[in-house]
Amino acid sequence: MSDLPASLTLDRDGPVAVLRLARPDKRNALDDATVLGLEAFFSTPPSDVRAVVLDAEGDHFSAGLDLAELGETDAVEGIEHSRFWHRAFARMERGRLPVVSVLKGAVVGGGLELAAATHVRVAEASAFYALPEPRHGLFVGGGGSVRIPRLIGVSRMTDMMLTGRVLDAQEGLTLGISTYLTGTGEGFAKALELAHRMAANPPVSTYAVLQALPRIAAARDEDGLFVESLMAAISSSSAEAQERMSAFLDGRAGKVR
């Protein structure tokens, strides 16, 4: 995509797009141009892409907001800046493509907020997590107060923010920040493998998981169950789903082992 900033690179591996944060000299701190680039990509991704790996150049995923971007702003400008991050990350979280992030080194502040907006997180042993905003007199502004408690709970996020606690990769896996843990340098290969698995799913099933599942989880039980019924019926009625079920019943498809 020609409209990506220099701080983002894009590669392809068949149906999988590999999007990389490319500010290694800044520990991939997120400036406005980078966030705008993420929004642009996920607003109009290539039509033949079926999954995305979000990687980063260098030793760190992202050290968070580039504080040089803040400057002196009034309250309204601050709200608009935060809402711009919300909009960009929502394009990724609620888009049509599953996103697997590769977490290594610093996954801090806005970097952790970005990671929390991806669907599956693969951490390398070097990854560490922190929310240092209160030390600077700040509060999270990239959707972290909504997404991170869903992963680790309000009390643990409160602890991280008030005490400056840093979680290592193993703690992050145990608490639910990451869903996979690999050795150093092995995260990208694992993420690419998972993304190819996701890319092989029928698009209607992927859509149901990405769009319906989080809404069902946030709904009242009866409303959630009704939406589940709708999505189950829509998914199973697609031609691709019916062909895959026939293949399974005829013994032409492998069983789960």
C-alpha positions, 0 to 999 in steps of 0.5 A: 500500500502506497499510503503507509508511512515509513514507520510501517512495512508490508510484506506478503506470505500468500494470503497472510499480510505481514505488517511491521512496526519499523521504528527500531531506533525508537523502540517502535514508539507509536507516533501519529503517522504510525497509528494513521497508517494502521488505521489506513491499512485495516480500513481498506486491506487488500481484498485477497488477504485473509489474515495478518501478522503484526510484527516489529523490527528490532528487539522491541514490539513497542515502547508505547506512545511517542511522548514527543507527540503530546506537546502542549494540548488542551483537554479537547485536543487530548480527547480527540487524540485519544479518540483517534487511537480508539478509531484506529485500533477498532478498525483492527479489532473489529475488522474482517481479518484476524490479527496475530501479534508478535510480542518481544522486548518492551510491550509497554503503555500504548504498545500493550494497548495495541497488542490488546487490540489484536486477536491472538498474541504470541510472546517471545521469552524477552517480552515484558509488560508495563503501564507506566502512564501514572508516573508521567501524570497520564492515563491510558488513552488507546483503549487499554482501560477497556481491553486490558482488564478483559485479559487480566482483570481490573485489579491486576491492571490497577496494580500495574498502573499504581505500582509500576509493576512489570510483568515478564513473559511467563507472567503475561502468559499465565495472566492471559496477555499472551496466548502463546509463548516461544523462545527468543527469535521464534515468535514470528514463525509461530505467528505466521503458522497460526495466521495461515491456519486462520486464513484457511477458515471460511470467511463467514466463520472468521467473520462470525468469530471476530464480529459476533463473539465479542458482542455475545460475550458483552451481552445478556445471556438471552441476547447472546444466545440469540445472536449465537443462533443467528450466526450458527445458522448463517455460517452453516448455510454457506456453500463453503461450510456445506461442502466442508461438512460433506467432506468431513462426513464422507471421510475426505477431511481429517478429524481433530486429534 
